Amino acid sequence: MGEKKPSVEELAQRIDQLLVVLRDISEDLADIAKQLKAGAPEPLPAPATPSPPTPAARVRSVADVRTIFPKELEAMLFFEETGNYIVIKPRQYLGSENFAKIASLVRSSGGEYISAGKESHFRVPRELR
């Protein structure tokens, strides 16, 4: 508690000293940069980047498709892998609001609704485009 607080004049002197040091550092850095530029070889041209190989089509699994849906909708659905598609069938009556939400999510994933009476279902292609 017995510490003496520096006066404004003392603080101003310390700031001046710091500015001198910073100016010296700045001049030194400028000199170093000049030397590096003068002694640096010509920059090499960027290497030609080979064209990336065509990636194999990514195939979705049931787990991938399940992540599209919120938990409350996912619980209403049955998922099954069949050939080129993940087939999605309702476990219960969906109602128009849930049906519309599911249809929208399926369409945003590249899927569609197949109307086939009791065999109606949604399907999402396994291969990502």
C-alpha beads as a LAMMPS data file, in Angstrom:
LAMMPS data file: protein, C-alpha beads

129 atoms
128 bonds

1 atom types
1 bond types

-500.0 500.0 xlo xhi
-500.0 500.0 ylo yhi
-500.0 500.0 zlo zhi

Masses

1 110.0

Atoms # bond

1 1 1 0.000 0.000 0.000
2 1 1 2.966 2.267 0.455
3 1 1 3.717 2.227 -3.261
4 1 1 4.371 5.586 -4.865
5 1 1 2.269 6.293 -7.931
6 1 1 4.293 7.684 -10.847
7 1 1 3.576 11.232 -11.827
8 1 1 2.268 12.222 -15.230
9 1 1 5.723 13.520 -16.148
10 1 1 7.347 10.191 -15.262
11 1 1 4.761 8.306 -17.326
12 1 1 5.346 10.647 -20.280
13 1 1 9.108 10.000 -20.059
14 1 1 8.572 6.241 -20.029
15 1 1 6.299 6.500 -23.072
16 1 1 8.978 8.539 -24.871
17 1 1 11.579 5.882 -24.049
18 1 1 9.285 3.142 -25.379
19 1 1 8.688 5.116 -28.576
20 1 1 12.451 5.403 -29.135
21 1 1 12.854 1.658 -28.669
22 1 1 9.922 0.912 -30.994
23 1 1 11.338 3.271 -33.637
24 1 1 14.717 1.469 -33.443
25 1 1 13.002 -1.911 -33.787
26 1 1 10.968 -0.653 -36.740
27 1 1 14.106 0.621 -38.510
28 1 1 15.900 -2.677 -37.867
29 1 1 12.971 -4.643 -39.288
30 1 1 12.883 -2.411 -42.378
31 1 1 16.619 -3.016 -42.937
32 1 1 16.207 -6.775 -42.568
33 1 1 13.276 -6.771 -45.023
34 1 1 15.378 -4.866 -47.603
35 1 1 18.239 -7.324 -47.220
36 1 1 15.933 -10.296 -47.605
37 1 1 14.332 -8.841 -50.727
38 1 1 17.710 -8.032 -52.276
39 1 1 19.142 -11.479 -51.614
40 1 1 16.013 -13.523 -52.269
41 1 1 15.933 -15.586 -55.460
42 1 1 13.181 -15.122 -57.993
43 1 1 9.984 -16.642 -56.720
44 1 1 9.319 -20.035 -58.216
45 1 1 6.195 -20.433 -60.315
46 1 1 3.450 -22.272 -58.567
47 1 1 3.558 -25.976 -59.384
48 1 1 0.851 -27.146 -61.724
49 1 1 -1.803 -28.824 -59.673
50 1 1 -2.994 -32.053 -61.167
51 1 1 -6.693 -32.285 -61.668
52 1 1 -8.218 -34.097 -58.726
53 1 1 -9.324 -37.622 -59.426
54 1 1 -13.010 -38.027 -59.977
55 1 1 -14.319 -39.115 -56.602
56 1 1 -16.375 -42.230 -56.442
57 1 1 -20.011 -41.519 -55.821
58 1 1 -20.733 -41.411 -52.115
59 1 1 -23.386 -43.841 -51.011
60 1 1 -25.761 -42.958 -48.176
61 1 1 -26.788 -45.374 -45.489
62 1 1 -29.961 -45.531 -43.431
63 1 1 -28.048 -43.785 -40.628
64 1 1 -27.179 -40.911 -42.982
65 1 1 -30.799 -40.474 -44.026
66 1 1 -32.073 -40.676 -40.436
67 1 1 -29.993 -37.599 -39.575
68 1 1 -32.113 -35.534 -41.967
69 1 1 -35.121 -35.797 -39.679
70 1 1 -35.780 -34.292 -36.255
71 1 1 -36.137 -36.979 -33.575
72 1 1 -39.920 -36.605 -33.283
73 1 1 -40.394 -37.242 -37.022
74 1 1 -37.749 -39.964 -37.179
75 1 1 -39.634 -41.918 -34.491
76 1 1 -42.700 -42.009 -36.770
77 1 1 -40.791 -43.591 -39.664
78 1 1 -39.367 -46.961 -40.687
79 1 1 -36.180 -46.900 -42.808
80 1 1 -35.002 -49.660 -45.126
81 1 1 -32.182 -49.982 -47.671
82 1 1 -33.304 -51.404 -51.007
83 1 1 -31.018 -51.414 -54.034
84 1 1 -30.452 -47.820 -55.087
85 1 1 -32.773 -46.221 -52.528
86 1 1 -33.445 -45.779 -48.844
87 1 1 -37.167 -46.427 -48.490
88 1 1 -39.002 -44.523 -45.777
89 1 1 -42.421 -45.726 -44.615
90 1 1 -44.610 -44.311 -41.861
91 1 1 -45.026 -46.382 -38.680
92 1 1 -48.281 -44.561 -37.917
93 1 1 -50.689 -42.055 -39.363
94 1 1 -48.673 -38.903 -40.009
95 1 1 -51.353 -36.286 -40.477
96 1 1 -51.047 -33.556 -43.079
97 1 1 -48.596 -31.342 -41.164
98 1 1 -46.072 -34.109 -40.431
99 1 1 -46.478 -35.517 -43.934
100 1 1 -45.659 -32.094 -45.419
101 1 1 -42.574 -31.711 -43.185
102 1 1 -41.303 -35.174 -44.101
103 1 1 -41.984 -34.644 -47.808
104 1 1 -40.082 -31.363 -47.721
105 1 1 -37.056 -32.946 -46.000
106 1 1 -37.076 -35.880 -48.426
107 1 1 -37.251 -33.554 -51.461
108 1 1 -34.405 -31.400 -50.095
109 1 1 -32.324 -34.596 -50.004
110 1 1 -33.077 -35.446 -53.617
111 1 1 -35.842 -37.900 -52.758
112 1 1 -39.490 -38.240 -53.695
113 1 1 -42.848 -39.567 -52.569
114 1 1 -44.172 -42.682 -54.301
115 1 1 -47.944 -42.893 -54.181
116 1 1 -48.934 -46.557 -54.351
117 1 1 -51.941 -47.036 -52.083
118 1 1 -50.988 -49.129 -49.045
119 1 1 -47.459 -49.417 -50.433
120 1 1 -46.955 -45.626 -50.616
121 1 1 -43.575 -44.495 -49.348
122 1 1 -40.843 -41.926 -49.588
123 1 1 -37.545 -42.816 -51.135
124 1 1 -34.143 -41.153 -51.135
125 1 1 -31.425 -42.195 -53.588
126 1 1 -28.479 -43.877 -51.891
127 1 1 -26.007 -42.296 -54.291
128 1 1 -25.307 -38.620 -53.587
129 1 1 -25.257 -36.407 -56.625

Bonds

1 1 1 2
2 1 2 3
3 1 3 4
4 1 4 5
5 1 5 6
6 1 6 7
7 1 7 8
8 1 8 9
9 1 9 10
10 1 10 11
11 1 11 12
12 1 12 13
13 1 13 14
14 1 14 15
15 1 15 16
16 1 16 17
17 1 17 18
18 1 18 19
19 1 19 20
20 1 20 21
21 1 21 22
22 1 22 23
23 1 23 24
24 1 24 25
25 1 25 26
26 1 26 27
27 1 27 28
28 1 28 29
29 1 29 30
30 1 30 31
31 1 31 32
32 1 32 33
33 1 33 34
34 1 34 35
35 1 35 36
36 1 36 37
37 1 37 38
38 1 38 39
39 1 39 40
40 1 40 41
41 1 41 42
42 1 42 43
43 1 43 44
44 1 44 45
45 1 45 46
46 1 46 47
47 1 47 48
48 1 48 49
49 1 49 50
50 1 50 51
51 1 51 52
52 1 52 53
53 1 53 54
54 1 54 55
55 1 55 56
56 1 56 57
57 1 57 58
58 1 58 59
59 1 59 60
60 1 60 61
61 1 61 62
62 1 62 63
63 1 63 64
64 1 64 65
65 1 65 66
66 1 66 67
67 1 67 68
68 1 68 69
69 1 69 70
70 1 70 71
71 1 71 72
72 1 72 73
73 1 73 74
74 1 74 75
75 1 75 76
76 1 76 77
77 1 77 78
78 1 78 79
79 1 79 80
80 1 80 81
81 1 81 82
82 1 82 83
83 1 83 84
84 1 84 85
85 1 85 86
86 1 86 87
87 1 87 88
88 1 88 89
89 1 89 90
90 1 90 91
91 1 91 92
92 1 92 93
93 1 93 94
94 1 94 95
95 1 95 96
96 1 96 97
97 1 97 98
98 1 98 99
99 1 99 100
100 1 100 101
101 1 101 102
102 1 102 103
103 1 103 104
104 1 104 105
105 1 105 106
106 1 106 107
107 1 107 108
108 1 108 109
109 1 109 110
110 1 110 111
111 1 111 112
112 1 112 113
113 1 113 114
114 1 114 115
115 1 115 116
116 1 116 117
117 1 117 118
118 1 118 119
119 1 119 120
120 1 120 121
121 1 121 122
122 1 122 123
123 1 123 124
124 1 124 125
125 1 125 126
126 1 126 127
127 1 127 128
128 1 128 129
